[in-house]
Amino acid sequence: MKILAMADIHGDLEKLYRLIDGLKEKPDAVVVAGDLTPFGPENLVPKIKSALDGVSKYVFIIPGNEDPKEVRKVMKDLKIDMHGKKLEFPKATFMGFEGAQWIEDDGEILTHYEPIHKILKDAKRKTVLVTHVPPFDTNADTLWTGHHVGSPFLRGIVDEYHPDFLICGHIHEARGVEKLGKTLVINTGALADGYAAWLDTETAKIEFLKIGKKGIKKFTEPLKVKTQ
């Protein structure tokens, strides 16, 4: 499967449209790893959905920490909030999980852990885990200061179930690809900064995309291997 992956759109429709217009081939599926908006407004959600619906009939989206409850409500109403859900393909299983240790709103816990265990445990195909927050203590969760700010819970999930691929964002400066045990962790970079990624699940080939004034450039990042 060929996947167009992105994260941290932050409401930048102009860059989203430029990315879509510049694609030379259509992917089998589109993944958005959270932060559709910069804390709203919620009317950005149907615009993003409409744009991505023209790219693939399979669009897999999860919310991020900058998507407040109003945005999440619209995502649920439009049936595009894939947190805690899966999408089965003949050769791959997609699973959505925000990845944070907890997210609370007015006492309501929005992040639920239970489905992720069952889906990953029972998966019979290649697994593509889509999260917003990266797993802890990786290159994907490293701030420019060198501090690790990812999710320990998610790191435990990766160490236990070894999904084939993990697509994430959140830490803009941590764009890249890393092998964590058997899992390829891909931080796509922020679409708001002009970055996205292209993943082929059959060959495990990963290319990054940079939206420039003269179109889209493809480039690769060196594979980093995490010593466990």
Secondary structure, 3 states (H helix, E strand, C coil): CEEEEECCCCCCHHHHHHHHHHCCCCCCEEEEECCCCCCCCCCHHHHHHHHHHCCCCCEEEECCCCCCHHHHHHHHHCCCECECCEEECCCEEEEECCCCCCCEECCEECCCCHHHHHHHHHCCCEEEEECCCCECCCHHHECCCCCECCEHHHHHHHHHHCCCEEEECCCHHHCEEEEECCEEEEECCCHHHCEEEEEECCCCEEEEEEEECCEEEEECCCCEECCC
